[in-house]
Amino acid sequence: MHTLDFIVQPGITPRHSLAEDSHFLHVVGRPSRLRLGVLRVYDFAGPWVSLGRYHLAPQHMHPASGIQLYRRHSGGRAIPFGDGFVGLTLVLPHRSALFSADPFALAPYQVMNRYVRGILEACKLVNVPAFYPGRDFVTIDRRVLALVSFEVDRGGALLFEAIIANQRDFSVLPELLEEVDRDGVINVEMLTADGTTCLARELGTRLRLEEVAELLRRGFEKHFNLTFETHALTPLEERAVGAAAHEVQEELWLRQRQLRPELDHHATTRVQLGTLEVHFSIEQNHFIKEITFTGDFIANSPAIDRLEHDLRLCPLEWRAIDAVAAEIFSLPENYILGVGRLRTIADTINRGLPA
């Protein structure tokens, strides 16, 4: 039976939340750690829009509205967060850690399917018939209750993330985006009130963060045969998280992907989770000079970093582009989910070329 740390944090700031996940990703799996990993349940104060790791951030935001943006560690769709929503992060030494000592025992497409079962078990405890139909949503009678995603860092550590609609549902996203993205930079699929739900609606009562956290703890314990120990950060951990928060530089982290005029070629493909977009420039009419991938896909960030790096000076030929992507994603540690066939990458770039 594995033992994990359990942390509950109401009203935490996005910068501190990101820094905690960065810290635990860095230290999880060290021999000096007494626990296998960390399950953290938290919320933010105020209205927020949660961007996936690969979304474009608007150039001009309107903080006077009180609605703010932040960027997750993991990829996937843009969704509402803050008041009325609960976040969950599970950090483990590798993506298969609850199932095998082999990091690659779970294929990438199996990761969310396996770890989401702790959330489904938590819902079952209060007779909420939640279901994971695949991809990135948890639903109840086809109405969206939660989003799940994951990141695997350069050292192989897993961050499984979920955002759960507790007292509000995901249909509030359009009104939030109207305030923070008036230029329509964030390309999202809107969810209607009929297509979404929340725990308060399903239960007929409003749960506090601590009550949701307790349900999640029990769900993960029961399904995975785990033990959780309530954990408060030690002074040493506080200093390490503080150092990580300094490195995060929240504004730079948020704005790492924005529209850049020098990337004057662009194409978009509708994919399983929403969109895959490419923005790139051309050198001497024959080579890719620089390229950025944006959108709703889920991928490990080291693979996307390498893809953007290795495509520089790649010939503007479909086979050459596809060969770069195929080499990168043939490695067992790399994955890109939500885009369909891997050739979608080369197809999308090809559509952005001049006629």
N, C-alpha and C positions, 0 to 999 in steps of 0.2 A: 504493500500500500504506500503510495506516494504522499508526501506532505508538502503543502504549498503555503506561502504567506498569503494572508487575506487583508486587504486594505480598503477602507470605505472613506471617501473624501467628498463631503458636500461643499459646494460652492468653490471648488478649486479653480485657479486661473488656467487658461489654456497654456500659457508658457510653462507653468509649473507642471502641468499634466504631461506635456510633451517631454519635458526634461526628465520626469520620473520614468517614463517609458524608455527614453534614451539610456538612462542610467541602468535600469534593470536589464535591458538588452545587452549592455556592455558587461555586466557582472554575472548574469545568470549562467549556471553551469560551472562556475569556478569551484574548485575543491573546498574552498573555505566557506562556501555557503551551506547552511544547514538544511535548506529547503530546496526542492526541485525547481520551483518557479514561483510566480506571483500572480494572483488574481486581484485586480483592482476595480472597484466600482465607484463611480464619481458622477458629479454633475457640475455645470457652470451656471452662474447667476446671469440673468438677462437673456435676451434673444440673440442667437448666433446662427450663422450658416457654416456648416462643416464641409469644406472642400476635400476631395480626394487628393492624394499626393500629386497627381498629374494634371489637375485642372489649371487652366489659366486663371489668374487673379485679375480683377478689373484694375485699370490704371487709376481711375478716379472713384474713390469710395466716399460715403457720406456718413461719417461717424456721428453727426449731429442727430441722426435718426435714432440712435441708441442701438441699432442692429449692427453686429460686427461679424467679421469673417475670421476663420482660422483654418489651417491646413492640417489634416491628419497625417500620421506616419504611413498609413496604408492607402492603396488606391481605391477605386470605386466611385460611386456616384456622389454628387453634391446633395446634401440633405439638411434639414433643420436640426438644430441642437439648442442647448441652453435650457431655459425654463420649460418644464414639462417633459424633458427627455433625460434618459439615464445612459451613461457610457460604461462600457466594460472593456478592459484589456487583460488578456492572459499572456504572460511572457514565460516562455519555456526554452530550454537549451537548444532544441532543434524542433523541426516541424512534426516529428513523429514521437516526441518524448513520452507521451502518455500511453504509447502502444508498443514501442520497440526501442532497443538501443541503436538501431540502424537509422540514421537521420533521413534516409530516403525510402524507408518502409512505406510511408504514405506518399502516393503521387500527389503533385500539386492540386489536381482537381478534387482530391479526396479530403483536403485539409479542412475546408469550411464545413463540408458534410459531416465530418467527425466531431469537430469542436463545438459546432452549433448545438449538439445534442444536450449539452449542459443547460442551455437556455430553454430548449424544448422540455426537458425534464422539470425545470423550475416552473414553467407554465402549467405542466400537468399537475403539479402539486396543488394548484388552486383551480383545477378543472377548466383551464383555458386551453382549448384544442389547437395549439400552435403547430404549424407544419413548415418544414423546409422543402420547398419544391425544387431546389437547386439554384445555381447562380448565386445571388447575393441577398435575397430577401427571405425573411421569416413572415409567414402569413397566417391569418385565421379566416377560413372561408374565402380565400383568395384576396383578402384585404391585408395590406402591408402593415406589419407590427414592428419590424426591426430590420436593420441592415447589418450585414456581416462582411468583413474583409480581413486581409492579413498581409503582413510584410515579413520577409526573411532577410536579415541584414547580412553584411559581408562575412561575419563570423558564423553564420548559420542559425542564429537565434531566431525564434518565432515570436511575432507579436500578432495575436488574434484579436481583432477589434469588433465590437458591436455597439450600435446605438439603438436604444429601445424606446419606443413611444410609450411614455408612462401616463402623463396627464394631458398631453396634446398629441396630435397625429401629424404625419408627414405632409398633409395637404396644406399646411401653413407656408410651405416653401415659396410659392409665387409671390405672396405679399412681402416676404422677407427679401427676396431677390429684387423686387421693385425698388427697394430702398438702397441696397448695397451694390447693385449691378444694373444701373439704368441704361447702360450701353449694350446690354445683352451679351457680354463676353462669355459668361458661364453658360455653356450649352447643356441644358438639362431636360430630362423627361419629367413633366409635371404629373403629380399624382392628385387625384380628386378626392373629395371627402368620401365618396362612395367606395373608393378603392383603398382606403386606409382605415386604421383603427388604432386604439391605444388600450393600455391595461385598465385605465379608469372606466372606459366604456364597457369593456368586456366583464369587468368585475362588479360594476355598479358602485364602486367606492374608489377614493383617491389614496394611493399608497405613497408614503414618504420614501425618500431615497434609501434610508436604512432598512425599510421593510422590503423593498425590491432587492437590495443587496443580500438580505438574509435568504430570500427565495432563491436567488442565483447561487449562493453558497451551497444551499441544500441540494439544488439541482445538480451542480457539478459534483458534489460529494457522492450523491446517490448513483449517478450514471457512470462515473469514472472510478468509483471506489476510492475516493481521495479523502484525506484529512486536511483541514485548513486550520492554521494558527493565526489568530488576529495579530496584526503586526503594526507597530508604530515605528516610523523612521527613527533610527538612532541618530545621535549628533553627527557621527561620521557620515552616515547616509545623507543627512540634510546638507552637509557641506558638499558632498559629491553631486547631489541633485542641484544645488545652487550653482556649482561650476558648470553643469550641463545646461542649466537655464541661461547662463551667460553666453554659452556657445550657441544656443538655439537662435538668439537674435530674432525674436518673433516676427518683426516686420520683414526682415530679409528672408526668413523661412517662408512666410506667406507669399512674398513677391518673387520667389525664385522662378516662377513660370508666368510670364506676361507677354502680351503682344509686343514684338520687336520689329520695327519697320524694315530692318535689313533682311529679315526672313520673309522675302517678298513672294514666295510660292506657298500655296496652301491647298490642302484637300481634306475632305471629311468623308468618312464611311460610317454608315449606320451599322452598329454591331449589337451583340446580344445585350450588353449592359447600357447602351446609349450610343456614344460616338467614339470613334478613334480619329484624331486629327493630327496632321503633320504640318509643320511650318518650317520651311527650309530655304536656303539660298543656293545659287549655282555658281560654279567656278568655270570660266572659259567655255560655257555652254555644254560641257561634257562631264562634269563631276559635281557631286554634292559638296558644297563648301561647309555648311553648318546646318544642323537639323534638330528640331525639338518635337517630341511626341507629347500630345496632350489628350485629355478625355477621361472616359469612365472605366477604362480597363484596370485590372488588378495584376500587378507584376512585382517581382522583387526589384528594389531600386538599383542594386548593383548591375542587374541585367540591362535595365533601361539606360543607366549611365554608360555601360559598354556599348550598347547598340548605337546611341547617339555619337559616341566617340569613334567607333569603327566604321560608321557610314560616312565620316568625313573623307573627302577625296575618293569616295566610291564612284565608279562609273555610273552614269545615268542609264543603266540597262537593267531591265527587270530581273534577269537571271543573277546578275552580280549583287543586286540589292537583296534578293531572296536568299542567296548563298550566305551573306553576312548574318541575316536573321537566323537562318537554319543552324549555322555553326554555334551561335550563342545559345539558342534555346534547345540545342541537343544535349547540353550539359545538365546533369540531373538536379543541380541546385537552382537552375533558372526556370522561370515560368512566366507566361503572359496568358491571362484568363479573360474571358468575356469578349474576345474578338473573333471567335470562330477559327477557321483554318489559319495557319501561320502565314500563308501567302497573302493574307489581307494586308500585312505590313507593306509588301512590295506593291500590291495593287493600289493601295492608297497613295503612296509616293508617286506612282506612275500617273495617277490622275492629276497630280499637281504640276506635271511637266507642261511646258508650253506646247501648243498644238503644232 
